[in-house]
Amino acid sequence: MLITIALSSVVIAADGPDELLREDYVIAGLDGKLVEAGPDKWMFEFETPINNNGAGDIKAGLTIELLKSATLEKLVEDAKTRVDARYRLWGKVTKFEGKNYIFATYFLALRKMERPAEQQSVTEKNSQAINAPNDILNIPDEIASKLQTSEVMPTMQGQEPLQLKQDTIFANRTGHVIEKQGQYVFEPDGLGQGIEKLTLTLLPCQKLDEAMSQTRNEPNPVRFNVAGIITTFKGRQYLLLQRATRVYSYGNFGG
C-alpha cells in the first residue's frame, strides 16, 4: 500500500516559460520532500530557491514531477517507511511541451537534528556575526538559517550504502518514435536483421519533443538513430533520449 502524503500547492512546472529550467540542468544535492500527486505520479518540492542560470532565482516551493526511474522506485519505497520524509536529491532536469521534469539519479534521506537550547543560542550569536551590518557579503536568510540550526543530516550514517538498480546505456539503435495508446514509445526496427521485438516507453524530454515535431507532418513513418538511458520502474523499461538523429533511407525502406 502506498503512503499518502498531503499535497502542498502542487505545481508541475514554473509559472511561465521564462521560469522553466533548461534541459540537462543539474540538480546537485538540493533538499526537499516527496509529494504524491496520483497513481505512480510523484513530485519533488524544493525547500530553497534554484539559481536559474542568470534568468533569476526560482523561488522555494517549486514542485517538479519526477520521471519514472529506478531511483524514483527506491525513493518511493523509502517514503513508505517514514513520516514527513525529506530528501537531498541529485539528478537532471528535462523539458517537454512547456513543462519541466526531473530524472533522479541519487538521493539521501534526511532527518532533523535536535539541538539543546544552550547550543541554539550559541549558533544564533554566531549567525549575527556572519551577517554583520558592515559586511560586504550578506548570506541569504534561508542559508543563514541552515547554518544556525544544522537542521538536517543523513539518516543513513553508519548503515549500509544505498543500493540502487543500475541504469544502462542504449546506443546506436534505429527505429521509430511513435505515439501509441496515449504514450510515446520507441520501437527498434532491425530491417531483416533479426533484432528482437522491443517497445520502450519514452520519458518526457527535449529530444523527444524535437523528434515528434519531425514526425507530425510526415505521411510515412520516420526512422531515427537513437541513444539514451534505459531505466526501470516497477518492472517496466523506460528510455530517456539523449540523441535522436533522423535516418534517411531515400525510399529504399519506405521511411
ABEGO torsion letter per residue (X at the ends): XBBBBBBBGBBABBABAAABBBBGBBBBGBBEBBBBAEBGBBBBBBABBBBAGGAEBBBBGBBBBBBBBAAAAAAAAAAAABBGBBBBBBEBBBBBGGBBBBBBABBBBBBBBBBBAAAAAAAAAAAAAABBAABABBBBAAAAAAAAAGABBBAABGBBBBBBBBBBBBBGBBBBBBBBGGBBBBBBBAGGAGBBBBBBBBBBBAAAAAAAAAAAABABBBBBBBBEBBBBBGGBBBBBBABBBBBBAGGAAGX
